[in-house]
Amino acid sequence: MSVFMLNRCKPEIFNLVALELDAQETVRAMTHVINQGMAMYWGTSRWSSMEIMEAYSVARQFNLIPPICEQAEYHMFQREKVEVQLPELFHKIGVGAMTWSPLACGIVSGKYDGGIPPYSRASLKGYQWLKDKILSEEGRRQQAKLKELQAIAERLGCTLPQLAIGCGFIQRVSEFTVSFIRILPQIYLYKVLPKLSSSIIHEIDSILGNKPYSKKDYRS
């Protein structure tokens, strides 16, 4: 195993290396995993910036091994953590990001524009939470925005998923790692990236209306 990812566990689920452990115990456990040759590195998954910084501080204080990356959800409707919080951590302590769900469980693909198609993920047993999310008021607002983005994709000669992935790559190219390696070929195949000019990105941000800003941006 190259990287051991320590995920945030639900409080009701017992786990030997649960997040509810003391920070020092967690970092010591991960250091032991690496020292025993079971992994080369360890990272966090769905941790807050404060929790990651605490783990790093503990590692430095007790000469242990700190996490090297955070696994975070990142797509057009989930941006603040990857675009604002994690870059600040990267510059302070060098932690990177491994992003997941670039199409928001298929929501950004446009397949749910007319409702819940048969055999789609949201129609499956165990995905009621996704169905409820899509059919909610917020879900309908997202679908309306995706219709506007679809027009931009057609103008650029690409699909909506390619536009979404390309925008994510442009916004945070230095943080994009494992989850995008497998899908980069289709971005370059359709030559999406060169078409994503600053004006196009601005137009997309205006439609989404959720561009995150850091404290540094507000000060400037």
Stockholm file with secondary structure:
# STOCKHOLM 1.0

chainA/1-220         MSVFMLNRCKPEIFNLVALELDAQETVRAMTHVINQGMAMYWGTSRWSSMEIMEAYSVARQFNLIPPICEQAEYHMFQREKVEVQLPELFHKIGVGAMTWSPLACGIVSGKYDGGIPPYSRASLKGYQWLKDKILSEEGRRQQAKLKELQAIAERLGCTLPQLAIGCGFIQRVSEFTVSFIRILPQIYLYKVLPKLSSSIIHEIDSILGNKPYSKKDYRS
#=GR chainA/1-220 SS CCEEEEECCCTTSCCTTCTTSCHHHHHHHHHHHHHTTSCSEEEEESCCHHHHHHHHHHHHHTTCCCCCEEEEECBTTBCHIIIIIHHHHHHHHCCEEEEECTTGGGGGGTTTTTSCCTTSGGGSTTCHHHHHHHHSHHHHHHHHHHHHHHHHHHHHTSCHHHHHHHHHHHHTTTTCCHHHHTTHHHHHHTTCGGGCCHHHHHHHHHHHCCCCCCHHHHHC
#=GC SS_cons         CCEEEEECCCTTSCCTTCTTSCHHHHHHHHHHHHHTTSCSEEEEESCCHHHHHHHHHHHHHTTCCCCCEEEEECBTTBCHIIIIIHHHHHHHHCCEEEEECTTGGGGGGTTTTTSCCTTSGGGSTTCHHHHHHHHSHHHHHHHHHHHHHHHHHHHHTSCHHHHHHHHHHHHTTTTCCHHHHTTHHHHHHTTCGGGCCHHHHHHHHHHHCCCCCCHHHHHC
//
